């Protein structure tokens, strides 16, 4: 298994800290981290609907 350098580890930790809701995908090729993708979701509370008469 290849050694993961500090830059990649710091980038992964930073990405985790930035995302409040979402996902983090780490792509590995031949035992090496080659890519980090983040998908962030924004969540908004639902407002109660007003019933019309």
Backbone torsions as a table, in degrees:
resi	resn	phi	psi	omega
1	UNK	NA	137.4	-178.3
2	UNK	-75.3	153.5	176.1
3	UNK	-78.3	137.1	177.5
4	UNK	-95.1	123.5	-177.3
5	UNK	-75.7	160.1	-175.0
6	UNK	-60.0	-33.1	179.9
7	UNK	-62.0	-44.7	-179.9
8	UNK	-66.5	-42.4	178.0
9	UNK	-61.7	-45.4	178.9
10	UNK	-63.7	-38.3	177.4
11	UNK	-65.2	-39.6	178.0
12	UNK	-65.5	-46.8	179.0
13	UNK	-61.4	-42.9	178.9
14	UNK	-61.6	-42.3	179.2
15	UNK	-63.9	-41.1	178.1
16	UNK	-62.0	-42.2	-177.7
17	UNK	-69.0	-29.6	-177.9
18	UNK	-78.5	-31.3	-174.0
19	UNK	-86.7	119.9	177.3
20	UNK	-86.6	-47.8	174.5
21	UNK	-132.0	127.3	178.6
22	UNK	154.2	-153.7	-177.8
23	UNK	-141.4	157.1	178.1
24	UNK	-128.0	125.0	179.5
25	UNK	-117.0	125.0	178.1
26	UNK	-108.6	119.3	-179.5
27	UNK	-94.4	130.4	-179.6
28	UNK	-119.9	132.9	178.3
29	UNK	-129.9	120.8	-178.7
30	UNK	52.5	42.2	176.3
31	UNK	80.6	3.3	-179.0
32	UNK	-114.3	137.0	173.1
33	UNK	-69.6	122.6	-177.1
34	UNK	-115.1	-16.9	-175.2
35	UNK	-161.2	146.1	174.3
36	UNK	-128.0	122.9	178.0
37	UNK	-117.0	135.8	173.6
38	UNK	-121.4	141.6	173.9
39	UNK	-124.3	119.2	-178.0
40	UNK	-107.8	139.5	178.0
41	UNK	-111.9	140.7	173.7
42	UNK	-104.9	129.2	-179.0
43	UNK	-115.2	135.5	-179.5
44	UNK	-123.2	136.7	179.0
45	UNK	-68.2	145.1	177.5
46	UNK	-76.8	138.0	175.1
47	UNK	-89.2	138.1	177.6
48	UNK	-63.4	139.2	179.7
49	UNK	-77.1	140.5	177.3
50	UNK	-88.9	125.7	179.6
51	UNK	-78.0	131.9	177.9
52	UNK	-99.9	140.6	179.6
53	UNK	-102.7	NA	NA
